[in-house]
Amino acid sequence: MVGMTTTFDTDPTIIDAGSVQGSFLRTVYASSHTRLDQELAESLATVRPVSTIVKAGKGHAYPLGTAAILKGRGAIRYYCLAYTEMDEHNRAQGSIRGIVHSLDKLWDAVDIHSNGAAICVPLLGQGQSRVPELTAEAAVRLMAFSFFLRCRRKRVSSELRIVIHPNEINKIDQIEFQAFLRSLVTA
């Protein structure tokens, strides 16, 4: 999963090269934001924008939680998930409520497109997404709990892999997180 804004901006002058999205552009698309834009446009062709923003970059904003599914090599799918909104100054802004809603939409997309395969999701709400009240510790629990609740209703994936940047790992009490996961299983 690659986190994006509701405008699905990809221009390197707007998107931080050090972000997950910047890394995705560099490694999967060889820094060709034109090619990525084309594939995003194809995936979003049936989704109606909900608003227009006057700013540099893309101006059409899609619903929060929109997932553009891009095909990788073989069975690989990239879920480009709009979980933050972009303002007229190209600053992303997210909220915990927006993340919860977007995760629910992500699980819907995974259920339809993954055939039960494992999904990798970066730690949401950190860095450029500007959700200051969501610590790394709270984010990892929120993501795991959201996945757990969805899988109690219907298994959407064989495995959730939460990918955490080395700079963030020490912000999470791994023993407490393991205890949290165990409490979900025994509940």
C-alpha positions in Angstrom: 0.0 0.0 0.0 1.2 3.5 -0.9 -0.3 6.4 1.0 -1.4 9.4 -1.2 -3.5 12.4 -0.9 -7.0 12.8 -2.4 -5.5 14.6 -5.4 -3.1 11.8 -6.2 -0.3 14.2 -6.8 3.0 12.6 -8.0 5.1 15.5 -9.2 8.5 15.3 -7.4 8.3 19.1 -6.7 5.2 18.4 -4.6 5.9 14.9 -3.1 8.8 14.4 -0.7 11.4 12.1 -2.3 12.0 10.5 1.1 8.4 9.5 1.6 7.0 6.1 0.9 5.3 7.6 -2.2 8.6 9.2 -3.3 10.4 5.8 -2.9 7.6 4.1 -4.8 8.0 6.6 -7.7 11.7 6.1 -7.7 11.9 2.3 -7.4 8.8 1.1 -9.2 8.4 3.8 -11.9 12.1 4.8 -12.3 11.1 8.3 -11.3 8.7 8.7 -14.2 5.8 10.5 -12.6 4.3 10.8 -16.1 4.0 7.0 -16.3 2.6 6.8 -12.7 0.1 9.5 -13.5 -1.1 7.6 -16.6 -1.6 4.4 -14.6 -3.4 6.3 -11.8 -5.7 8.0 -14.3 -6.6 4.6 -15.8 -7.3 3.2 -12.4 -9.4 6.2 -11.3 -11.3 6.5 -14.6 -14.5 5.2 -13.0 -14.2 7.3 -9.8 -15.8 10.8 -9.8 -13.8 13.6 -8.2 -15.7 15.2 -5.3 -14.1 18.7 -5.6 -11.6 20.9 -7.3 -8.6 22.6 -5.6 -6.8 25.5 -7.2 -3.1 24.8 -6.6 0.0 23.7 -8.3 -0.2 20.0 -9.4 -3.4 18.1 -9.7 -6.7 19.9 -9.0 -9.3 17.1 -8.9 -9.8 15.7 -5.4 -11.3 12.2 -5.0 -13.1 10.8 -2.0 -11.1 10.1 1.1 -10.4 6.4 1.1 -10.2 6.1 -2.7 -7.8 3.2 -3.7 -6.2 3.2 -7.1 -5.1 -0.3 -7.8 -2.0 -0.6 -10.0 -0.7 -3.8 -11.4 2.9 -4.7 -10.7 4.9 -7.7 -11.9 3.1 -11.1 -11.7 0.5 -11.1 -9.0 1.8 -7.9 -7.3 -0.8 -5.1 -6.8 0.0 -1.6 -5.5 -2.9 0.0 -3.6 -2.5 3.7 -3.8 -4.7 4.9 -1.0 -5.9 8.5 -0.6 -5.9 8.9 3.2 -5.0 12.5 3.5 -6.2 15.7 1.8 -4.1 18.3 0.1 -4.7 22.0 0.6 -4.2 24.9 -1.8 -0.5 25.2 -0.6 0.2 21.5 -1.4 0.3 20.6 2.3 -1.2 17.2 3.1 -3.4 17.0 6.2 -4.8 13.8 7.7 -6.9 12.8 10.7 -7.4 9.7 12.7 -11.0 9.5 11.5 -9.7 9.7 7.9 -7.2 7.0 8.5 -9.8 4.6 10.0 -12.2 5.3 7.1 -9.4 4.9 4.5 -8.2 1.6 6.1 -11.7 0.3 5.8 -11.8 1.2 2.1 -8.4 -0.4 1.7 -9.6 -3.7 3.1 -12.5 -3.6 0.7 -10.1 -3.2 -2.2 -7.8 -5.9 -0.9 -10.7 -8.2 -0.6 -11.6 -7.7 -4.2 -8.2 -7.6 -5.8 -5.7 -9.7 -3.8 -7.1 -13.2 -3.7 -6.2 -13.4 -0.1 -2.5 -12.6 -0.5 -0.5 -10.8 2.2 -0.5 -7.0 2.1 2.3 -4.7 3.2 1.2 -1.3 4.7 3.5 1.4 5.9 3.0 3.0 9.2 0.3 5.6 8.5 -0.1 9.1 9.9 3.6 9.9 10.4 5.7 12.5 8.6 4.1 14.5 5.8 0.6 13.3 6.5 0.5 15.6 9.4 -1.5 13.7 12.0 0.3 14.9 15.1 -2.0 13.3 17.6 -1.3 9.8 16.1 2.0 8.5 17.5 3.8 5.6 16.0 2.7 3.5 18.9 -1.0 4.4 18.4 -0.7 4.1 14.6 0.6 0.5 14.6 -2.2 -0.5 17.1 -4.9 1.3 15.1 -3.8 -0.4 11.9 -3.6 -3.9 13.4 -7.0 -3.4 15.2 -8.6 -2.2 11.9 -7.3 -5.3 10.1 -8.3 -7.6 12.9 -11.9 -6.3 13.0 -12.3 -6.6 9.2 -10.9 -10.2 9.3 -13.4 -11.1 12.1 -16.2 -10.2 9.6 -14.5 -11.7 6.6 -10.8 -12.6 6.0 -9.5 -10.2 3.3 -5.8 -11.2 3.4 -3.7 -14.1 4.8 -1.4 -11.6 6.5 -0.9 -7.9 7.3 2.7 -6.7 7.2 3.1 -3.3 8.8 6.3 -1.8 7.5 8.0 0.5 9.9 10.9 2.8 9.0 14.1 2.2 11.1 13.8 5.8 12.4 10.3 4.9 13.8 10.8 1.4 15.2 12.2 2.7 18.6 9.0 4.7 19.1 7.1 1.5 19.4 7.2 -0.7 22.5 7.4 -4.0 20.7 6.8 -6.1 23.8 3.6 -4.0 24.5 2.6 -4.3 20.9 3.0 -8.1 21.1 0.8 -8.2 24.2 -1.8 -6.1 22.4 -1.8 -8.6 19.5 -2.1 -11.5 21.9 -5.1 -9.7 23.6 -6.9 -9.5 20.3 -6.4 -13.2 19.6 -7.7 -14.3 23.0 -10.6 -11.9 23.0 
